[in-house]
Amino acid sequence: MRIIESDSQAKHLQEWLGSGVDEEIFHLNVRSLSGTTPYEYLLYSPKISRRNDGRLRDRDLKKYQHIELGGWWCSGIDPLNNYVSMMWGCFKPDHPRRDRQKIHKFIKYEHPFRDETRAFFLLVPNRIWVKVSNRSGIPITEEDLQHPGGFWHWVWRHNVPVTIVEGVKKAGALLTAGYAAIAIPGVNAGYRTSTDEYGTAIGKPSLIPDLKHFATQGRQVNICFDQDNKPETVQRVRTAISRMGRLLVNEGCSLRVIDLPLGAEKGVDDFIVAKGQPAFDALYNTAVALELWEIKLFTLLTYPPAIALNQRFLGQLLVPEGEKLIILKAPKGTGKTQWLSTEVAKAYDLGRRVLIITHRIQLGEALCDRFGVNYVTEVRTNETGTLLGYGVCVDSLHHESQARFNPNDWSNDVIIIDECDQVFWHLLNSATEVQKRRVSVLKNLKQLVQNVLGSEHGKIYLSSADVSDTDVKYILSLAGEYRVNSYLAPDKNNQY
């Protein structure tokens, strides 16, 4: 079936309008391609191997044959070449090919084969230019209007704040909203590292020339990448933001990070369409400097929650019996201790002991009183002794302490680490008594975690208002060969 270009154009236009992009921006930058035409846009590099007659190799023709079925092409202007149309761009095929590395995924966008990554600088109509001018408070002079570089020369010359996004439609959406937006095709595409002929890195990362051109002294640069709930993707994006951000700061830019909230809207274009431009304006106005953002990472919990509550108290929170590592993140006063009391009672009913680990003696004593178990100082004078378990400060997790602690005494039991973020910080950094026995305590904690998580019925509870990815990763690292999933039950409004 032959695709009629006007129908494709209408479909592609609707896609961009659905991302909140101004229609005129679409017509200035996007065109629908089909048949053999897309090859001219994607396979022009002299680095591509060809036959003696100049024809593309069969393997490349087969690899890219899907582009003949049509798609849209987008490029912008080239600020490094007198602002003429940029040859580099991206093609979104209507029928994408499978990714050979991840067979269950499709390659959504195609970029020129064997050509270096560039950035997108979309053409904008004058009314959008005025909108960006009004928002930034930087006027447009007659000289700016007459310059061949137009909008982007004005942005460069006057140090207009820019926002870097991942994906060209997102740049279109932000330009429509009145923000000067530069798009890169992926979170790692803003910088590159030189490599030798074997692909080994031989230098430090550096900004791509397009971004370096705009990395002028004193310019405010914002980074607004997509949000994701997959831990590995979250970490990859964070690393990219830090690396590119540092490179921009080194050039003298003022760098801020705009965090999109977790939700159905993955990108900034979807966020604006769903929540409205004022919602993004609020995020933009409250963006934090790179240094503060990096500090904030230590308190973030981005593992996808099994249960997300949006209520004053935890109430009757039910955790499936098979879960072994339970993470409870909730503010003070929401009933964490009360809920843990019910979990302790269940453990007693099943004949399992409970070990409560804290970083302060007074906290440990108070929890033991609530849970009906002895603190370590009481086990020799109380008739129940260690029958039900006991509470202990993390400092005492060694054999020569009053607890005479032995991690091999625990397996099918329940471990509660309350205020876990402070427990781990105290364990690793404190100059108190634990400093003298740190190696022994660390070894015993690791063995304890492995014994409990490796047993059939053992459970570990991490509880805190500020539990973060760092805390979860630490416990998982101690678990070693025992692969367990973390069961998260955070307050919905307290994940970040």
Summary of the structure (lengths in Angstrom):
residues: 496
radius of gyration: 28.6
end to end distance: 49.8
largest distance: 94.3
contacts: 1524
relative contact order: 0.08
helix: 40%
strand: 16%
